[in-house]
Amino acid sequence: MLIGFDLLDRQILDADGEPVGKVDDVEIEDGTVVALLSGQQALGERIGGRIGRWIAATARRMSEPPDQPPARIPVDLIAEVTSAVTLSVRRELLVDPPLETWLRDHLIARIPGARDES
Amino acid sequence: MKRVFAVALGILTAIGGFVDIGDIVANAEAGARFGIAHAWVLVVGVVGICVYAEMAGRVTAVSGRPVFDLVRERLGPRVALANLAGSLLVTVLTLGAEIGGVGLALQLATSVDYLLWVPVIGFVLWAALWRAKFSVLENIFGLTGLVLIVFVIAYFRLPADHGELLRQATHPSPGDGEDWGTYWFMAVALFASALTPYEVFFFSSGAVEERWNAKDLLTSRINVFAGFPLGGLLAFALMLTSATVFHPLDLSVDSLSQVALPAAIAFGKLGLAAAILGFFAATFGAAMETGLSTGYTVAQYFGWNWGKLRKPRDAARFHTVVMAGILAGIAVLMTSIDPIQLTEYTLVFSAVALPLTYLPILVVANDRGYLGDRVNGRLANGLGTVYLIVVLAAAVAAIPLMIITRMGGG
């Protein structure tokens, strides 16, 4: 498997097929991938340059509590790699994306109808 | 009846691409100035969008991955971010123009200035995207937009010079008082409007919203091969009726009320009412398409939860982006910029952004890791490659043509 071609930038899905994030970066130890890094912080650091640094800094400030390292998913949680990376766990067990939580609590959940199926 | 509704996604996507506010006016303007000398561009455009929407639909149905996922996977995060920025700019400006277009249609019906309608339309649009079921939106606006067929029927009621029209279509040239620069500017704009990037974003994301899988390949193909030609036919009917009524008199068309005139001449008040209803449904449909596409592209780039198949609270980032897109579109309109001119600019910019969207689709449609044995055959690859070259040529030519012809002013 080519990391750059078959793994990086793929969609990560949980055991129920719900989106968790992208493979924004990987953690490598002794030549093998040990964990997937996901979230805008890992993405920003990988993109680099002024825009990348800005994305990463914003994500770092959003995290709860601030200045957390990027969300890390150990490879033994991966069930299958196809056109997406499917995990063997449900996303409730993973770290909640801070931006999603913040927008849900401060904006979206306060609008009538946010809890209803459309 | 189920079969009829099954093609609603293709029809709505095509209407948003071919007969949104910019195209309604651009087709009528081309007809008035050049006759139907641009008819071939519509044919080239319809075939092109069919080739790529078929690939996108197939990839999405088989692998479950919508188009912007592919863009990032194949171009990497940096180039995909540039594509995201470009597409988002085009999509939000177009969204603003469509809201203005709905306003112009309402202005025709009520004589209340369109700018007063804009906040109302923005709110109704947001509420629809917040609450209504995806399939309901599709069916209502896709199928109501088909009322524009009145322009096809109107052509047969109008006293047309068939020989002259046939000559224009078979001998494409600028004609008297026009030059090749403006002719080609129009051609690039009409071509770009047929292949706007948000069409494939919307179509493939819609396929996910409707939970298509490998069994739905046939549904996907029927959507593509029925929806897009139908959209192209409606666009052609606008050009044709305008060429019949305005071109012989050397009149130019620059407002929505003039575009409706051929239907009014052929059928009186009823024709006018049908035309206005059609304009309303088509522009509102296009506003929904572009509004959702802003959320789809951003969410798919970052890997967020998205879509109307989830409760809004489970897709908070997606709904926030859609909301911000609508507000940005309204803000652009409130500068009192002419919505019709706005789409003419966006068409040029979208021509420049096209190759970065279509290249990844072509690459992934050949990848067995995604598609197994459903990869492209020779025909799809041959046509796909030819169109990629055409798209590149249009992208290179768009800005110079815009500058030379001063936006087609001549």
Interface residues (C-beta under 8 A of the other chain):
Chain A: D6 D9 R10 Q11 I12 E18 P19 V20 G21 K22 D24 S38 Q40 L43 R46 I47 I51 T82 S83 A84 P97 L99 E100 L103 R104 L107 I108 A109 I111 G113 A114 R115 D116 E117 S118
Chain B: S63 G64 R65 D69 R72 E73 G76 P77 R78 A80 L81 W130 R131 A132 K133 F134 F302 G303 W304 N305 W306 K308 K311 P312 R313 A316 R317 H319 T320 G369 Y370
